[in-house]
């Protein structure tokens, strides 16, 4: 009877309480699941964004490395050009130094030659003067000799005329 009915009612109330409790637990679990799904979705979105940023950064690093390599290559070429120019400058300076020495030697030879020419011109002038002087002396002696010869011939003629 009634006691069984009462026991059933108590059990039913207990079962209803358990069902309410379980439904509440299910609702809490579903809410927790939704929250976790939202968190997973957010984390997935963040992970995707971070992966995209990492990819962009890797591409930027790669481009920076290529640019760095290009700049290093240009710098190496410029260093090589500077080395070649410095070598050429050294060669030109050595040639210039040699040319200056040669010029100094030629100028010394020119000075020596000018001094020799001046000395030879002085000697030529002296010899020409002496030659003129000797020629003049010779011409004077020849004139004197001619005059003497004429005078002797005149005297001889006068002696002949007297002797006749």
C-alpha positions in Angstrom: 0.0 0.0 0.0 0.5 3.4 1.1 3.9 2.9 2.4 5.0 1.5 -0.9 3.5 4.4 -2.6 5.3 6.7 -0.2 8.6 5.0 -0.9 8.0 5.3 -4.7 7.2 8.9 -4.3 10.4 9.5 -2.3 12.3 7.6 -4.9 10.7 9.5 -7.7 11.5 12.8 -5.9 15.1 11.7 -5.4 15.2 10.6 -9.1 13.8 14.0 -10.1 16.4 15.7 -8.0 19.1 13.5 -9.5 17.7 14.3 -13.0 17.7 18.0 -12.2 21.2 17.7 -10.9 22.4 15.8 -13.9 20.6 18.2 -16.3 22.4 21.1 -14.5 25.7 19.2 -14.8 25.0 18.6 -18.4 24.2 22.3 -19.0 27.4 23.2 -17.1 29.3 20.7 -19.2 27.8 22.0 -22.4 28.6 25.6 -21.4 32.2 24.5 -20.5 32.4 22.7 -23.8 31.2 25.8 -25.7 33.7 28.0 -23.7 36.5 25.5 -24.5 35.4 25.4 -28.2 35.5 29.2 -28.3 38.9 29.2 -26.6 40.2 26.5 -29.0 38.8 28.6 -31.9 40.4 31.7 -30.6 43.7 29.9 -30.0 43.5 28.4 -33.5 42.9 31.9 -34.9 45.8 33.3 -32.9 48.0 30.3 -33.9 47.1 31.0 -37.6 47.9 34.7 -37.2 51.2 33.9 -35.4 52.1 31.4 -38.1 51.4 34.0 -40.8 53.5 36.6 -38.9 56.3 34.0 -38.5 56.2 33.3 -42.3 56.3 37.0 -43.0 59.2 37.5 -40.7 61.0 34.5 -42.2 60.5 36.0 -45.7 61.7 39.4 -44.4 64.8 37.7 -42.9 65.4 35.9 -46.2 65.1 39.1 -48.2 67.3 40.9 -45.7 69.9 38.1 -46.1 69.7 38.4 -49.9 70.1 42.2 -49.7 73.0 41.7 -47.2 74.7 39.3 -49.7 74.2 41.8 -52.6 75.6 44.6 -50.5 78.6 42.4 -49.4 79.2 41.6 -53.1 79.1 45.3 -54.0 81.4 46.1 -51.1 83.8 43.4 -52.1 83.8 44.8 -55.7 84.4 48.3 -54.4 87.2 47.0 -52.2 88.7 45.2 -55.2 88.4 48.4 -57.3 90.0 50.5 -54.5 92.9 47.9 -54.2 93.4 48.1 -58.0 93.4 51.9 -58.0 95.8 52.0 -55.1 98.1 49.6 -57.0 97.8 51.7 -60.1 98.5 54.8 -58.0 101.6 53.2 -56.6 102.7 52.3 -60.1 102.1 55.8 -61.4 103.9 57.3 -58.4 106.9 55.0 -59.1 106.9 55.9 -62.8 106.6 59.6 -61.8 109.5 59.3 -59.4 111.6 57.5 -62.1 110.6 60.3 -64.6 111.6 63.0 -62.1 115.0 61.3 -61.6 115.4 61.1 -65.4 114.4 64.7 -65.8 116.9 65.8 -63.2 119.6 63.8 -65.0 118.6 65.3 -68.4 118.6 68.8 -66.9 122.1 68.2 -65.4 123.3 66.9 -68.8 121.7 70.0 -70.5 123.5 72.3 -68.0 126.8 70.5 -68.8 126.2 70.8 -72.5 125.4 74.5 -72.2 128.6 75.0 -70.3 130.6 73.1 -72.9 128.9 75.1 -75.7 129.7 78.3 -73.9 133.3 77.2 -73.4 133.6 76.1 -77.1 132.1 79.4 -78.3 134.6 81.3 -76.1 137.4 79.2 -77.5 136.1 79.7 -81.1 135.9 83.4 -80.5 139.4 83.5 -79.2 140.7 81.3 -82.1 138.9 83.5 -84.6 140.4 86.6 -83.1 143.8 85.0 -83.0 143.4 83.8 -86.6 142.3 87.3 -87.7 145.2 88.8 -85.8 147.7 86.3 -87.4 146.1 86.9 -90.8 146.4 90.7 -90.3 150.0 90.2 -89.3 150.7 88.0 -92.3 149.0 90.5 -94.7 151.0 93.3 -93.1 154.3 91.3 -93.4 153.4 90.5 -97.0 152.7 94.2 -97.7 155.9 95.2 -96.0 157.7 92.5 -98.0 156.1 93.7 -101.2 157.0 97.3 -100.4 160.6 96.2 -99.6 160.7 94.2 -102.8 159.5 97.2 -104.8 161.9 99.5 -103.0 164.7 97.1 -103.8 163.6 96.8 -107.4 163.4 100.6 -107.6 166.9 100.9 -106.2 168.2 98.3 -108.6 166.6 100.2 -111.5 168.1 103.4 -110.3 171.5 101.7 -110.1 171.1 100.4 -113.6 170.0 103.8 -114.8 173.1 105.4 -113.2 175.3 102.8 -114.6 174.2 103.5 -118.1 
